[in-house]
């Protein structure tokens, strides 16, 4: 995720890292090539009586802009919802740590490890990466059994529920305390289920495909409609319009799945590290992991 300080508007015009321009540069070069072809063949296809006017492109451009705006709103809503879930994860972990330290301090280290393992498992599950290193660091030999499961995060949540039920059976906690802790475990379940839904249910493919095809068809034919009126200015105007549409299309694809490693995805490594720092600090530990810092381009993973 790109975290840049506020800068002068003129400096931001030339920002490279964090924009989608590097991803669409090749496609813009194709648009430039089509513009040059349109200029070179202008006299030839006019002799054939072929002339594309700007009228249909104006109508189609407005329609594309509306639907791209709607799609980007939907994708940003998914990004915002994912960030909300990760914020709720931080709150639930802090609250559970506080409650366990108050009522069952002897079991607090065990619960802390399970909570941190839950966060790490969730991160790797959403990113489809290997959780072996993180789980081994947090749980030792117990990690092997978890790694064989389809959803280690769900198993860890079940282990926390079994621990809570055992405390209730032994009379270590009252029914009221049990209910409060169980509500926070339910919050973990809501975070897990919500993130799984976002990761497994993208925006309907046919809708994105329709916009994708329309944008590229529009950008391919646009230079032929601009060339009769703009002549040498055709490449500049065509590339500017193509940049707008291609950027919106690419940004929507990037925000649709917010758990990856792209520049505008959520910094899940930094969030999990922050949760670990918070829980270990609450337990009075001094050997804390260092907070993740942005690199020279202000990017966090």
C-alpha positions, 0 to 999 in steps of 0.5 A: 500500500502506498502511503505518501505525504502530501506534496505540491500538486505539480510534484504529484503530476509526475508521481510514478510509484503508486500509480497504475501508469507502469501497468498500462504503459505498453497498452498506451504504446499500442494506442500510440501505434494505432494513432500513427496508423490512423494518420498514415492511412487517413487519405487512403480510407477517406478515398473509400468513403469511410469516415468515423465521426466523433458523435458515436464515440461521444455517446459511447464514452459517456456510457463507459465513463458511467459504468467504469465509475460504478465499477470503481465504486463497487471495487473501492467498497470492497477495499473499504470493507476489507480494511474495516474487517482488519480494523475489527480484527485488531479490536477483537484481539486487543479485547480478548487479550485484555479479558483473558489477562484479567480473568485467566492470567495463567492462560494469557500466553497461550491465548496470545499465541493462538490469536497471533497464529490466527492473524498470521493464518488469515493473512496467508490464507487470503494471500494464498501463501505458505504460513509454515514459517509464521505458524512454526515461530508462534506455535512450534510443533503444533504448527504441523497439524494446522498446516494440514488443514484446509483453513488453519484460521478456523481451527485456531478459532475452534481451539480458542472456543474449546479453551473458553468452554473448558474454563467455564466447565471448571468454574474459572469464569462466570456466565457473564464473562463467558458471554463477553469473551464468546462475543469477541470470538464471534467477532473473529469468526465474522472477520474470517468469514467476511474476508473469505467472502471478499477473497472468493467472490469477485465482481461478476466476471461477465460485467467486468469482461463487458467493460474490459472489451468495450474500453479496448475496442473504444481505445482502438478505434478512437484515433480513426475518429480523431484523425480527420479533425485533429491531424497531428494532435491525434496521438496526444489526445487519443493517448490522454483519453485512453490513459483515463479509461485504461487507468480506471479499468486497471485500478478497478481490477487492482482494488477488486481483490485488496489482499495482495501485494500490489501498490494499492492493496492492503498492507497486511504484513504491517497490520499483523505486525502491529497486532503482534506488537500490541498484544506483546506490549499488553503482556509486558514483553520488552522484546517486541518486533519492529514496526514495519516502515515504508520504503523510499517509495512509501510502500508497505506490504 
